[in-house]
Amino acid sequence: MKDLISLIEYYINEEMPPKETNCSYERAFTLSEIANTINIIANKNVPVIIKSTQTGDPYAGTHNLPIKTYGLENGIKDTLSNLKG
């Protein structure tokens, strides 16, 4: 969420922001990588079931805005912490 807030603040404060941008991290993550990261951070062992080894086209953009990113793993940690209350 912090990365989204940084992006929104950039667009609010920038005089001439780009009309479009890639909202992605420099490194592409598979859904199974994200699920495994959640398992590790939450100290869980929920099976990640992969029904097909075929993958679609990856979505990886270029991080080209002068904003600091918080990162996917940190965002997952914060989200899990907020869900726990």
C-alpha positions in Angstrom: 0.0 0.0 0.0 2.9 2.4 0.7 4.1 2.0 -2.8 0.7 3.0 -4.1 0.6 6.0 -1.8 4.1 7.1 -3.0 2.8 6.8 -6.6 -0.3 8.9 -5.9 1.7 11.5 -4.0 4.1 11.8 -6.9 1.2 12.4 -9.4 -0.4 14.9 -7.0 2.8 16.9 -6.4 4.5 16.7 -9.8 3.8 19.6 -12.1 3.9 17.6 -15.4 3.7 13.9 -14.5 3.7 11.3 -17.3 0.3 10.4 -18.6 0.9 6.7 -18.0 3.4 4.6 -16.2 4.2 1.0 -15.4 3.0 0.1 -12.0 5.2 -2.9 -11.4 8.4 -3.8 -9.6 11.6 -4.1 -11.6 11.5 -7.9 -10.9 8.5 -9.9 -12.0 7.0 -12.2 -9.4 5.0 -15.3 -10.1 1.9 -15.9 -8.1 3.5 -19.0 -6.5 6.4 -16.9 -5.4 4.0 -14.4 -3.8 2.1 -17.2 -2.1 5.3 -18.8 -0.8 6.5 -15.4 0.5 3.2 -15.1 2.4 3.7 -18.6 3.8 7.2 -17.7 5.0 6.3 -14.3 6.5 3.1 -15.6 8.2 5.0 -18.7 9.4 2.4 -21.0 7.8 2.7 -24.0 5.6 -0.3 -23.7 3.4 0.2 -25.8 0.2 0.6 -23.8 -3.0 -1.2 -25.8 -5.7 0.0 -25.2 -9.2 -2.5 -26.6 -11.7 -0.6 -25.7 -14.8 3.1 -25.1 -15.4 2.3 -22.9 -18.4 2.6 -19.3 -17.7 1.0 -16.3 -19.3 2.9 -13.3 -20.5 4.8 -11.7 -17.6 4.0 -8.1 -16.6 7.2 -6.5 -15.8 7.7 -2.8 -16.4 10.4 -0.3 -15.9 10.6 1.5 -12.7 11.1 4.9 -14.2 9.7 7.3 -11.7 11.8 9.1 -9.1 9.9 7.6 -6.2 11.2 5.3 -3.4 9.4 1.9 -3.4 8.7 0.1 -0.2 8.8 -3.3 -1.8 6.5 -6.2 -2.3 7.8 -8.2 0.7 7.5 -5.3 3.1 4.0 -4.6 1.7 3.0 -8.2 2.5 4.4 -7.9 6.0 2.4 -4.8 6.7 -0.8 -6.2 5.2 -0.5 -9.4 7.4 0.3 -7.3 10.4 -2.8 -5.1 9.8 -5.0 -8.2 9.3 -3.9 -9.6 12.6 -4.9 -6.3 14.3 
